[in-house]
Amino acid sequence: MAGAAVLDALRAAVGAAHVRVDDDLSAYEVDWRKRYRGRALAVVRPASTAEVAAVVRACGASGTPIVTQGGNTGLVGASIPDPSGTQVVLSLTRMNRVRAIDAANLTMTTDAGCVLQAAQEAAESQGLLLALSLAAEGSCTIGGNLATNAGGTQVLRYGNAREQCLGLEVVTAAGEIWDGLSGLRKDNTGYALRDLYIGSEGTLGVITAATLKLHPQPVARCTALAALPTLDAAVALLQLAQAGLGAALTGFEVMGRQALALVRAHFPQRAQALPPAEWTVLLEQSDSESAAHAQAAFETLLEVALTRGLISDAAVASSAAQSKAMWHVRESIPLAQAAQGPNIKHDISLPISAITRFVTATDAALLRSFPGVRLVNFGHLGDGNLHYNVQPPDGVEAAAYLQAHETAVNKLVYDSVDAHAGSISAEHGIGALKRDELAQRKSPVALAQMRAIKRALDPQNLLNPGRLL
Ligand SMILES: Cc1cc2nc3c(=O)[nH]c(=O)nc-3n(C[C@H](O)[C@H](O)[C@H](O)COP(=O)(O)OP(=O)(O)OC[C@H]3O[C@@H](n4cnc5c(N)ncnc54)[C@H](O)[C@@H]3O)c2cc1C
């Protein structure tokens, strides 16, 4: 099928109004970090699973590659087309319904294009909690969250997106519909197909709906900030908090001095409750009794931490508004980094016991090899996940600096990650950004199995070619 014929087939599948070929498709062709720019043959916006299946069949008949896109907030260049002008962007944003909430089963079923925040709000309206939360939640979609196996700020207690998902509906690369929308917590009937699609970054199938676990809403949430002299102290505080609060500890975020300095510079209106410190930790507790109970538990914990010299200062939020303000500062870090300009991001995970050694060794090696770089370090310490980012030296043209040094900086950081038994992608995925690193660093046996799965499920290499593998 030639280009025009594919477009006709796509128009027949979803209606001419939902096949966009106009000049300004930049919202679909440029990634959130503005690092990748592609060109689409067309942007197709189906309204139902049947229409998605028809689109995939039309593309399959002509060998036209498909890039599935949700909210386009991904950070590894996997959600936009390549520059060839031959790939179709399959945008699921019209499929944005919450299909059902089963309160007795503690599950909800949503379309894949449902925005995460809308799904959270629907659960909340029934007194229930969808325990997935990330700074992009106002734009990212359930399909994108599952395709990237997103993490976020509540993994410590509830697990990442994979652990929130009980069932999926998927359009396969052959254009067939697999209805696996089960709300079962136990189902040992062979291979866990659901888990193959989760984290596959749009390379194995198109997720069109999901059944997600819900939890009772906590009665109260309480947030605290603590200032610490060292990262080691933050790791010790984590252990103390886990022992003292148990499952009530739902968040433990660490923020380095430079990370919060960027927020001060770019968002001065966002007041920070503590003065600058080497490290600041944000702790969150979800309590099943009351706000007063949560606050008292925090105060006890922080007193012990002060006595042991782990923390030098602390602030406990005394209202929901204060809690929100503390989280707002944490969530502003990626935005402040984006405002500061291009930087070299590393979304890595490490055994928590190795984090201090990793940071000490890697900071020193980076500053030796790349004098003047600013290390912007923050992340989900409770999950062993650091956003270990390298900002070019002051006064240097950032784009040119990245061009000259990014490969060498990445090698140094990822060699150190490997040496400390970590992972080069904790939660953002591989996409285009880390594809070549993965090929070099993942075990050849694992890679061979991944390629075999890709060939079996997508023999035409139709779905997101060139990403991940
Ligand atoms: C400010 C900010 C903060 C963030 N914080 C976090 C964080 O804390 N934790 C975290 O894990 N991530 C975080 N992210 C990145 C995260 O990956 C995304 O925000 C989110 O999970 C992607 O959802 P999306 O709908 O935007 O997907 P997109 O960006 O549109 O797509 C991402 C990938 O999923 C695929 N995909 C999308 N929808 C489907 C589908 N229906 N079926 C199959 N494949 C699909 C795409 O092809 C692509 O490979 C953050 C991003 C931003 C911008």
The ligand as an SDF file (V2000), in Angstrom:
LIG
                    3D

 53 58  0  0  0  0  0  0  0  0999 V2000
    7.6410   16.0570   35.0210 C   0  0  0  0  0  0  0  0  0  0  0  0
    7.7380   14.5610   34.8330 C   0  0  0  0  0  0  0  0  0  0  0  0
    7.8820   13.7490   35.9390 C   0  0  0  0  0  0  0  0  0  0  0  0
    7.9740   12.3700   35.7820 C   0  0  0  0  0  0  0  0  0  0  0  0
    8.0890   11.6020   36.8960 N   0  0  0  0  0  0  0  0  0  0  0  0
    8.1650   10.2800   36.7660 C   0  0  0  0  0  0  0  0  0  0  0  0
    8.2640    9.4460   37.9290 C   0  0  0  0  0  0  0  0  0  0  0  0
    8.3070    9.9170   39.0610 O   0  0  0  0  0  0  0  0  0  0  0  0
    8.3010    8.1260   37.7290 N   0  0  0  0  0  0  0  0  0  0  0  0
    8.2660    7.5630   36.4920 C   0  0  0  0  0  0  0  0  0  0  0  0
    8.3040    6.3420   36.3700 O   0  0  0  0  0  0  0  0  0  0  0  0
    8.2030    8.3200   35.3870 N   0  0  0  0  0  0  0  0  0  0  0  0
    8.1430    9.6480   35.4910 C   0  0  0  0  0  0  0  0  0  0  0  0
    8.0590   10.4140   34.3570 N   0  0  0  0  0  0  0  0  0  0  0  0
    8.1540    9.7330   33.0370 C   0  0  0  0  0  0  0  0  0  0  0  0
    7.0480    8.7360   32.8060 C   0  0  0  0  0  0  0  0  0  0  0  0
    7.5060    7.6850   31.9980 O   0  0  0  0  0  0  0  0  0  0  0  0
    5.8200    9.2690   32.1690 C   0  0  0  0  0  0  0  0  0  0  0  0
    5.3890   10.4610   32.7620 O   0  0  0  0  0  0  0  0  0  0  0  0
    4.6060    8.3310   32.0390 C   0  0  0  0  0  0  0  0  0  0  0  0
    4.6530    7.0690   32.6360 O   0  0  0  0  0  0  0  0  0  0  0  0
    4.4050    8.1080   30.5720 C   0  0  0  0  0  0  0  0  0  0  0  0
    3.0430    8.1820   30.2840 O   0  0  0  0  0  0  0  0  0  0  0  0
    2.5450    8.8540   28.9340 P   0  0  0  0  0  0  0  0  0  0  0  0
    1.1020    8.5810   28.8280 O   0  0  0  0  0  0  0  0  0  0  0  0
    2.9480   10.2740   28.8570 O   0  0  0  0  0  0  0  0  0  0  0  0
    3.3240    7.9800   27.8530 O   0  0  0  0  0  0  0  0  0  0  0  0
    4.0780    8.4750   26.5420 P   0  0  0  0  0  0  0  0  0  0  0  0
    5.1650    9.4150   26.8890 O   0  0  0  0  0  0  0  0  0  0  0  0
    3.1100    8.9240   25.5340 O   0  0  0  0  0  0  0  0  0  0  0  0
    4.7300    7.0970   26.0780 O   0  0  0  0  0  0  0  0  0  0  0  0
    5.7350    6.4770   26.8170 C   0  0  0  0  0  0  0  0  0  0  0  0
    6.0040    5.0920   26.2440 C   0  0  0  0  0  0  0  0  0  0  0  0
    4.8630    4.2670   26.4030 O   0  0  0  0  0  0  0  0  0  0  0  0
    4.3640    3.8380   25.1290 C   0  0  0  0  0  0  0  0  0  0  0  0
    2.9140    3.8700   25.2230 N   0  0  0  0  0  0  0  0  0  0  0  0
    2.1380    4.9160   25.5970 C   0  0  0  0  0  0  0  0  0  0  0  0
    0.8560    4.5420   25.6410 N   0  0  0  0  0  0  0  0  0  0  0  0
    0.8170    3.2430   25.2860 C   0  0  0  0  0  0  0  0  0  0  0  0
   -0.2190    2.2840   25.1420 C   0  0  0  0  0  0  0  0  0  0  0  0
   -1.4830    2.6050   25.3750 N   0  0  0  0  0  0  0  0  0  0  0  0
    0.1040    1.0430   24.7330 N   0  0  0  0  0  0  0  0  0  0  0  0
    1.3800    0.6950   24.4990 C   0  0  0  0  0  0  0  0  0  0  0  0
    2.4070    1.5530   24.6200 N   0  0  0  0  0  0  0  0  0  0  0  0
    2.1220    2.8060   25.0110 C   0  0  0  0  0  0  0  0  0  0  0  0
    4.9550    4.7940   24.1190 C   0  0  0  0  0  0  0  0  0  0  0  0
    5.0730    4.1800   22.8570 O   0  0  0  0  0  0  0  0  0  0  0  0
    6.3000    5.0840   24.7510 C   0  0  0  0  0  0  0  0  0  0  0  0
    7.1700    4.0170   24.4990 O   0  0  0  0  0  0  0  0  0  0  0  0
    7.9510   11.7930   34.4770 C   0  0  0  0  0  0  0  0  0  0  0  0
    7.8110   12.6220   33.3750 C   0  0  0  0  0  0  0  0  0  0  0  0
    7.7050   14.0010   33.5290 C   0  0  0  0  0  0  0  0  0  0  0  0
    7.5360   14.8480   32.3260 C   0  0  0  0  0  0  0  0  0  0  0  0
  1  2  1  0
  2  3  1  0
  2 52  2  0
  3  4  2  0
  4  5  1  0
  4 50  1  0
  5  6  2  0
  6  7  1  0
  6 13  1  0
  7  8  2  0
  7  9  1  0
  9 10  1  0
 10 11  2  0
 10 12  1  0
 12 13  2  0
 13 14  1  0
 14 15  1  0
 14 50  1  0
 15 16  1  0
 16 17  1  0
 16 18  1  0
 18 19  1  0
 18 20  1  0
 20 21  1  0
 20 22  1  0
 22 23  1  0
 23 24  1  0
 24 25  2  0
 24 26  1  0
 24 27  1  0
 27 28  1  0
 28 29  2  0
 28 30  1  0
 28 31  1  0
 31 32  1  0
 32 33  1  0
 33 34  1  0
 33 48  1  0
 34 35  1  0
 35 36  1  0
 35 46  1  0
 36 37  1  0
 36 45  1  0
 37 38  2  0
 38 39  1  0
 39 40  1  0
 39 45  2  0
 40 41  1  0
 40 42  2  0
 42 43  1  0
 43 44  2  0
 44 45  1  0
 46 47  1  0
 46 48  1  0
 48 49  1  0
 50 51  2  0
 51 52  1  0
 52 53  1  0
M  END
$$$$
